[in-house]
Amino acid sequence: MSEHPEVIIGIDLGTTNSLVAFADEKGPAIIDAGGDGGALPSMIGFDPESQQATVGSHARAHAVERPLTTVYSVKRLMGKGFADVSEDAQRLPYRITKRAGDEEGRDLAAVEIGEQTFTPPQLSALILGELRQRAERHFGHPVSKAVITVPAYFDDAQRQATRDAGRIAGLDVVRIVNEPTAAALAYGLGRSEQSTVVVYDLGGGTFDVSILRLQEGTFEVLATHGDTHLGGDDFDRQIMNLSAREVKEQFGAQIQAPATRQALRLFAEAVKIGLSSSPSKTLQIDLGQQRQYERTIQVAEFEAMIERFVERTLDSCRQAMRAAELTPQQIDHVVMVGGSTRIPYVRRRVGELFDCRPYTALNPDQVVALGAAVQASVLAGARRDVLLLDVTPLSLGIETLGGAMGKLIRNNMRVPCQATETFTTFQDGQTAVRINVLQGERELAADCRSLGVFELQDIPPMPSGMPKIDVTFLIDQNGILSVTAFEQRSRKEASIQVIPAHGLTRDEVSRMEQESVTFAREDMEAHRLISLRNQVTFDTTKAVQALAKHGDLVPAGLRADVERAVGELRSLAESSENCDAIHQQLLNFAQVTVPLAELAVSATLKES
């Protein structure tokens, strides 16, 4: 028996800063064991000579002099392929490189530091390791379990990368919690009234919005939306781009030196922060050769720079409300989370959308970590008055015969959740079934993303339609998907935990959502056509088999009628895309083949 009580910490692994918290009977609190208020800068610095890594303020302090060996914003790289981060690679001073591809030949993103190469989970593990050490110094004994938060719109690859980072850091990640949901946990403590709450979470690199219903300790997520590539970093970049453009115009010079780019990034961040409390801020850059660039930026100018990014967050809010079937008037409170929500323009635009004053009493930098600590205390058994009901952001299913998407779990379905559907074969004697696991909102497999493929093998040869294959999708409380295929008669089983090599890009998520609406009618018709053609193949094959099996017993007239009906139905299905016509012909075919079916049943009964 352990001499120390079990401790589960809550961690907010952020793009800009990361925090660790713990909750006891007094409530949640940030663990401040680093003398920085608990906020650990999410930066990793490597000494150019020794290659030793440091995390946090020390890395930040040497970022300008060591631009090629100081890593920041690694959260944006989590679960991504090399091609997905090509845009980031052009802007970051450190080098992003390719790592050996996965089984499907996709190159993975990694960071090259000198002669070493680090994956994003390895780098994030250094941050998590420092947070773990802070907790251990606070408690005076080892800590091995944690709840870690992620953006609600992190897909399975990004969530799995976060779990991997925890494992590398020596942590058992007992739960992955969506950041806005964690914020709602912290906000809702001690509140007994029923309310509908929007959590608007705009951090350094990601944005999320979640709509929750709070009632007597139950936190039910109604809908979520967001963008894993949108945040305060983009605001900084607008200032950086303005400065770079004007430096070129005034001095004919390019800001290319890594150290200068790193300094410019830090200056831009300082200007952004300063404009939240001052009407203007001045940025100065020493370009050398007695050249100095100086620029004063007004609040109105900064607001114009970031308007399109803020509007994108508001679009996400509107989509989340549509998914939850709510109007702004039905929202009771809007909780602001993330350092970027300190910007007055952001608060003003959010208030205008929801026609209310956003709730800002909680520290936006700490609220996610505090909520993670609350969930940790629930899992540790310290609290029993809180129930968390989260949702999955994207639909999941499998590819069916003909290339359709058979959805088992719909988007915004509460997790943990499980769904099972029964499928069969369309070929006689088929002994293996290929299962292609898909993610997306479209009706055709080609328009969705494949998460993984596996095979159910060694099925005994049976006539088509005889095998009964139960496909089960299970999403656990961390949002990790497992898929199982089980054939009822042979009791053969195969399964896969879906751990794709990289996540969805912002454009892919946006495309999935927009195209699912734009092409809804066309997709449904295409899906229906595939289903009808599959049914035609199945029905006509069975009729031909029945004619062959009971040949001598079938009257000549009936044989001619069935053969003609088979030919006409197959011809129509092959040549026409008119679903209604094919459906009607199937109904007619069923009527023509009724006598054949009755004859086959009688023959079978006599044989037995």
C-alpha positions in Angstrom: 0.0 0.0 0.0 1.4 3.4 -1.0 2.4 5.7 1.9 1.1 8.7 -0.1 -2.5 9.3 -1.1 -3.2 9.1 -4.8 -2.8 12.5 -6.5 -4.1 13.3 -9.9 -3.0 16.7 -11.3 -4.7 18.8 -13.9 -2.6 20.2 -16.7 -3.4 22.8 -19.3 -0.8 22.1 -22.1 -1.0 25.5 -23.9 0.5 27.0 -27.0 1.9 30.0 -25.1 1.9 29.0 -21.5 1.2 25.7 -19.6 -0.1 25.3 -16.1 -0.6 22.5 -13.5 -3.3 22.6 -10.8 -4.7 20.4 -8.1 -8.1 20.3 -6.4 -8.9 19.3 -2.8 -11.8 19.9 -0.4 -11.0 23.6 -0.6 -11.3 23.7 -4.4 -8.9 23.9 -7.3 -5.7 25.9 -7.2 -2.8 26.6 -9.5 0.5 25.0 -8.3 3.1 27.8 -8.3 6.4 26.1 -7.7 8.4 28.1 -10.3 8.0 31.7 -9.0 6.2 32.7 -12.2 2.6 32.7 -10.9 2.2 29.1 -12.2 2.4 30.0 -15.9 5.2 28.1 -17.5 6.1 29.5 -20.9 5.6 26.7 -23.4 9.1 27.1 -24.8 12.0 24.7 -25.0 15.5 25.9 -25.4 18.5 23.8 -26.3 22.1 24.8 -25.5 23.9 25.0 -28.9 27.0 23.2 -27.4 25.7 20.7 -24.9 22.3 20.2 -26.5 20.8 20.2 -23.0 17.2 21.3 -22.9 15.6 23.9 -20.6 11.9 24.7 -20.4 10.0 27.9 -19.6 11.4 31.3 -18.7 15.0 30.4 -19.2 14.3 29.2 -22.7 12.3 32.4 -23.4 15.1 34.6 -22.1 17.6 33.2 -24.6 15.1 32.9 -27.5 16.6 35.9 -29.4 20.3 34.8 -29.1 19.3 31.1 -29.8 16.6 31.4 -32.5 17.5 28.1 -34.2 17.4 26.1 -31.0 14.4 27.6 -29.2 11.1 25.9 -29.9 7.7 27.5 -29.3 4.1 26.9 -30.5 4.8 23.2 -30.6 1.1 22.6 -29.9 0.4 23.6 -33.5 2.5 20.7 -34.7 1.0 18.0 -32.5 -0.4 15.1 -34.5 0.5 16.7 -37.9 2.1 15.4 -41.0 5.0 17.3 -42.6 2.8 18.6 -45.5 0.2 19.9 -43.0 2.7 22.3 -41.4 4.4 23.6 -44.5 3.0 27.1 -43.9 4.3 27.2 -40.3 7.7 25.9 -41.4 8.2 29.0 -43.5 7.6 31.3 -40.6 9.2 29.6 -37.7 12.9 30.3 -37.0 13.7 26.7 -36.0 13.7 24.0 -38.6 10.8 21.6 -39.2 11.8 18.5 -41.0 10.5 15.2 -42.2 10.5 12.1 -40.1 10.1 8.6 -41.4 6.7 8.1 -43.0 4.0 5.8 -41.6 2.6 2.7 -43.2 0.7 4.8 -45.7 3.8 6.6 -46.8 3.0 10.0 -45.2 6.0 12.0 -43.8 5.6 13.1 -40.3 6.6 16.6 -38.9 9.5 16.8 -36.6 11.9 19.5 -35.3 15.6 19.5 -36.1 17.9 20.8 -33.4 21.5 20.5 -34.4 22.1 16.8 -35.2 19.0 15.7 -33.2 15.4 15.3 -34.3 12.5 15.6 -32.0 8.8 14.8 -32.6 6.2 17.2 -31.3 5.2 14.7 -28.5 8.8 14.5 -27.4 9.0 18.3 -27.1 5.7 18.6 -25.4 6.9 15.8 -23.0 9.6 18.2 -21.8 7.0 20.8 -20.9 4.9 18.2 -19.2 7.9 16.9 -17.4 8.6 20.3 -15.9 5.0 20.6 -14.8 5.2 17.2 -13.2 8.4 18.2 -11.3 6.6 21.3 -10.0 3.8 19.2 -8.7 6.2 16.8 -7.0 8.0 19.7 -5.4 4.7 21.0 -4.1 3.5 17.7 -2.7 6.9 16.3 -1.7 6.4 12.9 -3.3 6.2 11.4 -6.8 3.2 12.2 -9.0 2.3 9.9 -11.9 -1.3 10.6 -13.0 -2.7 13.5 -14.8 -5.7 14.9 -16.6 -4.6 16.9 -19.6 -6.7 19.3 -21.6 -6.8 19.7 -25.4 -8.7 21.9 -27.8 -12.2 20.5 -28.4 -11.5 20.3 -32.1 -8.3 18.2 -31.7 -8.9 15.1 -33.8 -7.9 11.6 -32.8 -4.3 12.0 -34.0 -3.8 15.1 -32.0 -5.3 13.6 -28.9 -3.2 10.5 -29.2 -0.1 12.7 -29.7 -1.0 14.4 -26.4 -1.3 11.1 -24.6 2.0 10.0 -26.1 3.6 13.2 -24.7 2.2 12.4 -21.3 3.6 8.9 -21.4 7.0 10.0 -22.5 7.0 12.4 -19.5 6.2 9.5 -17.2 2.6 10.4 -16.7 -0.4 8.1 -16.8 -2.9 10.3 -18.7 -6.1 9.1 -17.0 -8.3 11.5 -19.0 -8.2 13.9 -21.9 -10.6 16.8 -21.4 -11.6 19.4 -23.9 -10.4 22.8 -22.9 -13.7 24.7 -23.0 -15.4 21.9 -21.1 -12.7 22.2 -18.4 -13.3 25.9 -18.2 -17.0 25.3 -17.7 -16.1 22.9 -14.8 -14.2 25.7 -13.1 -16.9 28.3 -13.9 -19.8 26.1 -12.8 -18.5 25.1 -9.3 -21.0 26.1 -6.6 -23.7 27.1 -9.1 -27.0 25.4 -8.6 -29.2 27.1 -11.1 -29.8 25.6 -14.6 -28.1 27.6 -17.3 -26.9 27.4 -20.9 -23.3 28.6 -21.1 -21.0 29.4 -24.1 -17.3 29.0 -23.4 -15.3 31.1 -25.9 -11.7 29.9 -25.7 -9.2 31.9 -27.7 -5.6 31.0 -26.8 -2.2 31.5 -28.3 -2.6 29.0 -31.1 -6.1 27.5 -31.0 -9.7 28.5 -30.8 -12.7 26.6 -29.4 -16.3 27.3 -28.6 -18.5 25.0 -26.7 -22.1 25.3 -25.6 -23.0 23.5 -22.4 -26.0 23.0 -20.2 -25.2 23.2 -16.5 -27.6 21.8 -14.0 -27.0 20.6 -10.5 -23.5 19.5 -11.0 -24.0 18.0 -14.5 -22.0 19.6 -17.3 -23.5 18.5 -20.6 -21.9 19.6 -23.8 -24.5 20.4 -26.4 -22.2 21.4 -29.3 -18.6 22.3 -30.0 -16.8 24.0 -32.9 -13.4 25.6 -33.4 -10.1 25.9 -35.2 -6.9 24.3 -34.1 -4.9 26.8 -36.1 -6.2 30.2 -34.9 -5.1 32.2 -32.0 -2.9 35.0 -30.6 0.0 33.9 -32.6 -1.9 35.0 -35.7 -2.4 38.4 -34.2 1.3 38.7 -33.5 2.0 37.7 -37.1 -0.1 40.6 -38.4 2.1 43.1 -36.6 5.2 41.2 -37.7 4.1 41.3 -41.4 3.3 45.0 -41.2 6.8 45.7 -39.8 8.6 43.5 -42.3 6.7 45.1 -45.2 7.6 48.6 -44.0 11.2 47.8 -43.3 11.5 46.6 -46.9 9.8 49.8 -48.2 11.9 52.2 -46.0 15.3 50.5 -46.0 15.1 48.0 -48.9 16.0 45.3 -46.4 14.5 41.9 -45.6 14.0 40.7 -42.0 15.6 37.3 -42.6 18.1 36.7 -39.8 16.6 34.2 -37.4 17.6 36.3 -34.3 15.9 39.4 -35.8 12.8 37.4 -36.6 12.7 36.0 -33.1 13.1 39.5 -31.6 10.4 40.9 -33.9 8.0 38.1 -32.7 8.6 39.0 -29.1 8.2 42.7 -29.8 5.0 42.1 -31.7 3.6 40.1 -28.8 4.5 42.9 -26.4 2.7 45.5 -28.6 -0.4 43.3 -28.8 -0.5 42.9 -25.0 0.2 46.6 -24.5 -2.7 47.6 -26.8 -5.2 46.0 -24.4 -4.5 48.8 -21.9 -3.1 51.6 -24.0 -4.4 53.5 -27.0 -1.1 53.0 -28.8 2.2 51.2 -28.5 5.6 51.8 -30.3 7.7 49.1 -31.7 11.5 49.6 -32.4 13.9 47.3 -34.2 17.6 47.9 -34.5 18.5 46.8 -38.1 22.2 47.5 -37.7 24.4 49.8 -39.8 22.8 52.7 -37.9 19.4 51.9 -39.2 16.4 51.7 -36.8 12.8 51.0 -37.6 10.2 52.6 -35.3 6.5 52.3 -35.6 3.6 53.4 -33.4 0.5 51.3 -33.8 -2.9 52.6 -32.8 -5.6 50.4 -31.3 -8.0 51.0 -34.2 -5.2 49.9 -36.7 -4.6 46.7 -34.6 -8.3 45.9 -34.5 -8.5 46.2 -38.3 -5.5 43.8 -38.6 -7.2 41.1 -36.5 -10.8 41.6 -37.6 -10.9 38.7 -40.1 -9.5 36.3 -37.4 -12.0 37.4 -34.8 -14.8 37.0 -37.4 -13.7 33.4 -38.0 -14.2 32.8 -34.3 -17.7 34.3 -34.4 -18.5 32.1 -37.4 -17.6 29.1 -35.3 -19.9 30.4 -32.5 -22.8 30.6 -35.0 -22.1 27.1 -36.3 -22.1 25.8 -32.7 -25.4 27.5 -32.0 -26.9 26.0 -35.1 -25.7 22.5 -34.0 -27.2 23.0 -30.6 -30.4 24.5 -32.1 -30.1 27.6 -30.0 -30.3 31.4 -30.6 -28.1 34.0 -28.9 -31.2 35.0 -26.8 -31.2 31.5 -25.3 -27.6 31.8 -24.0 -27.4 32.7 -20.3 -23.7 33.4 -19.9 -20.6 33.7 -22.1 -17.4 32.7 -20.4 -14.2 34.0 -21.8 -11.1 31.8 -21.7 -7.6 32.1 -23.0 -5.1 35.0 -22.9 -6.3 36.4 -26.3 -9.7 37.1 -24.7 -8.0 39.9 -22.8 -8.1 42.0 -26.0 -11.0 44.5 -25.6 -11.9 44.2 -29.3 -12.4 40.4 -28.9 -14.6 40.9 -25.8 -16.6 43.6 -27.6 -17.3 41.6 -30.7 -18.3 38.5 -28.6 -20.6 40.7 -26.5 -22.3 42.0 -29.7 -22.9 38.6 -31.1 -24.5 37.2 -27.9 -26.1 40.6 -26.9 -24.6 40.3 -23.4 -21.6 41.2 -21.4 -19.1 38.3 -21.4 -18.1 36.8 -18.0 -14.5 37.7 -17.3 -14.2 37.3 -13.5 -12.1 34.1 -13.8 -8.5 34.5 -14.8 -8.6 33.5 -18.5 -5.1 32.1 -18.3 -5.8 29.8 -15.4 -9.4 28.6 -15.8 -8.6 25.6 -18.0 -6.0 24.2 -15.7 -8.4 24.8 -12.7 -11.1 22.9 -14.5 -8.7 20.0 -15.3 -7.9 19.8 -11.6 -11.7 19.6 -10.9 -12.0 16.6 -13.3 -8.9 15.1 -11.7 -10.4 15.3 -8.3 -13.6 13.6 -9.6 -11.5 10.7 -11.0 -9.5 10.5 -7.8 -12.8 10.1 -5.9 -12.5 13.4 -4.0 -15.6 14.9 -5.6 -18.8 13.1 -6.4 -21.0 16.1 -7.1 -19.8 16.7 -10.7 -20.7 14.8 -13.9 -19.0 15.7 -17.2 -20.8 14.8 -20.5 -18.7 15.8 -23.5 -19.2 15.3 -27.3 -17.2 14.2 -30.4 -16.7 16.9 -33.0 -16.8 14.9 -36.3 -18.8 12.0 -37.6 -17.2 8.5 -37.8 -18.1 5.5 -39.9 -16.9 2.9 -42.4 -16.8 2.5 -46.2 -19.5 0.3 -47.5 -19.8 -1.5 -50.8 -19.8 0.9 -53.7 -17.9 3.7 -51.8 -20.6 5.0 -49.5 -19.9 6.4 -46.0 -21.8 4.4 -43.4 -22.0 6.7 -40.4 -22.1 5.0 -37.0 -21.3 7.9 -34.7 -22.6 11.4 -35.6 -20.9 14.7 -34.9 -21.7 16.3 -31.5 -22.6 12.9 -30.1 -22.0 12.6 -26.3 -18.8 10.7 -25.3 -18.0 8.2 -24.1 -20.2 6.5 -26.6 -20.6 3.3 -28.5 -22.5 2.3 -31.7 -22.9 -1.0 -33.4 -24.3 -1.8 -36.9 -24.6 -5.2 -38.6 -23.2 -5.6 -42.1 -23.0 -8.6 -44.5 -21.2 -9.7 -47.6 -22.2 -9.3 -51.3 -20.1 -12.1 -52.7 -20.5 -15.8 -52.3 -17.6 -17.5 -50.4 -16.1 -14.3 -49.2 -13.6 -15.1 -46.5 -12.3 -11.7 -45.6 -13.8 -8.2 -45.1 -11.8 -5.0 -45.4 -12.9 -2.3 -42.9 -12.0 1.3 -43.8 -12.6 3.6 -40.9 -13.7 7.1 -42.0 -14.0 10.5 -40.5 -16.1 13.3 -42.0 -19.5 14.7 -42.8 -19.9 13.7 -46.5 -21.9 10.7 -47.7 -19.2 9.2 -49.9 -16.0 7.6 -48.7 -13.9 9.5 -51.3 -14.9 12.8 -49.7 -14.1 11.7 -46.1 -10.7 11.0 -44.4 -9.5 7.5 -43.8 -8.3 7.0 -40.2 -7.2 3.4 -40.7 -7.8 0.1 -42.4 -8.0 -3.4 -41.0 -9.3 -6.8 -42.1 -11.6 -9.4 -40.6 -10.2 -12.7 -41.9 -10.8 -16.4 -41.9 -14.6 -16.1 -42.2 -16.0 -19.5 -43.3 -17.2 -19.4 -46.9 -20.9 -18.7 -47.0 -23.4 -17.5 -49.5 -23.6 -13.7 -49.9 -25.9 -12.1 -47.3 -25.3 -15.0 -44.8 -22.4 -13.6 -42.7 -23.5 -11.2 -40.0 -20.7 -8.8 -39.2 -21.2 -6.5 -36.2 -19.0 -3.4 -36.5 -18.7 -1.6 -33.2 -17.3 1.9 -32.7 -16.3 2.9 -29.2 -15.1 6.3 -28.2 -13.7 6.4 -24.7 -13.8 9.3 -22.3 -10.6 10.7 -23.8 -12.0 10.8 -27.3 -9.9 7.9 -28.6 -11.6 5.6 -31.1 -11.6 1.8 -31.1 -13.3 -0.2 -33.9 -14.2 -3.9 -33.7 -15.6 -6.3 -36.3 -17.2 -9.5 -35.2 -18.8 -12.2 -37.4 -21.7 -13.8 -35.5 -21.6 -17.3 -36.9 -17.9 -18.0 -37.0 -17.2 -15.8 -33.9 -14.1 -14.4 -35.7 -13.1 -10.9 -34.5 -10.7 -8.2 -35.5 -10.1 -4.7 -34.0 -8.1 -1.6 -34.3 -7.4 1.4 -32.1 -7.4 4.3 -34.5 -4.1 6.1 -34.1 -3.6 8.0 -37.4 -0.1 9.5 -38.1 -1.3 13.0 -38.4 -4.3 15.2 -37.9 -6.6 17.3 -40.0 -5.5 20.7 -41.2 -7.6 23.7 -40.6 -8.6 23.7 -44.3 -9.6 20.0 -44.2 -11.9 20.6 -41.2 -13.4 23.6 -42.8 -13.9 21.8 -46.1 -15.6 18.8 -44.5 -18.1 21.1 -42.7 -18.8 23.4 -45.6 -19.1 20.7 -48.3 -21.4 18.6 -46.1 -23.9 21.4 -46.3 -23.2 22.6 -49.8 -23.4 19.1 -51.3 -26.0 17.6 -48.9 -28.6 16.9 -51.6 -26.1 15.5 -54.1 -24.4 13.4 -51.5 -27.7 11.9 -50.3 -28.7 11.0 -53.8 -25.3 9.5 -54.5 -25.5 7.4 -51.3 -29.0 6.3 -52.2 -27.9 5.3 -55.7 -25.0 3.2 -54.3 -27.4 1.5 -51.9 -30.0 0.8 -54.6 -27.3 -0.7 -57.0 -26.0 -2.9 -54.2 -29.6 -4.1 -53.6 -30.0 -4.8 -57.3 -26.8 -6.9 -57.3 -27.9 -8.8 -54.3 -31.5 -9.5 -55.4 -30.8 -10.4 -59.0 -27.9 -12.7 -57.9 -30.2 -14.6 -55.5 -32.8 -14.9 -58.2 -30.3 -16.3 -60.7 -29.1 -18.8 -58.1 -32.6 -19.9 -57.3 -33.3 -20.5 -61.0 -30.2 -22.6 -61.3 -30.8 -24.6 -58.1 -34.5 -25.4 -58.8 -34.2 -25.4 -62.6 -36.5 -28.5 -63.4 -39.2 -27.2 -61.0 -39.5 -23.7 -62.5 -42.3 -23.4 -65.2 -41.0 -22.1 -68.5 -43.2 -19.0 -68.3 -41.9 -18.1 -64.8 -38.3 -18.7 -65.8 -38.7 -16.3 -68.8 -40.4 -13.7 -66.7 -37.6 -13.8 -64.0 -34.8 -13.8 -66.6 -36.3 -10.8 -68.4 -36.8 -9.0 -65.1 -33.2 -9.7 -64.1 -31.9 -8.3 -67.4 -34.1 -5.2 -67.3 -33.3 -4.4 -63.6 -29.5 -4.9 -64.1 -29.5 -2.8 -67.3 -31.4 0.0 -65.6 -29.1 0.0 -62.6 -26.0 0.1 -64.8 -27.2 2.8 -67.2 -29.4 5.1 -65.1 -28.8 7.4 -62.1 -32.5 7.9 -61.5 -33.0 6.6 -58.0 -36.8 6.7 -58.1 -36.8 4.6 -61.3 -34.5 2.0 -59.9 -36.4 1.9 -56.7 -39.7 1.3 -58.6 -38.1 -1.4 -60.8 -36.9 -3.1 -57.6 -40.4 -3.2 -56.3 -41.6 -4.6 -59.6 -38.9 -7.2 -59.6 -39.9 -8.3 -56.1 -43.4 -8.9 -57.3 -42.2 -10.9 -60.3 -40.0 -13.1 -58.2 -42.6 -13.9 -55.5 -43.6 -17.2 -57.2 -40.0 -18.2 -57.5 -39.4 -17.6 -53.8 -42.5 -19.6 -52.9 -41.3 -22.5 -55.1 -37.8 -22.4 -53.5 -39.3 -22.5 -50.0 -41.6 -25.5 -50.9 -38.6 -27.4 -52.5 -36.5 -26.7 -49.4 -39.3 -28.0 -47.0 -39.7 -31.2 -49.1 -35.9 -31.8 -49.0 -35.9 -31.5 -45.2 
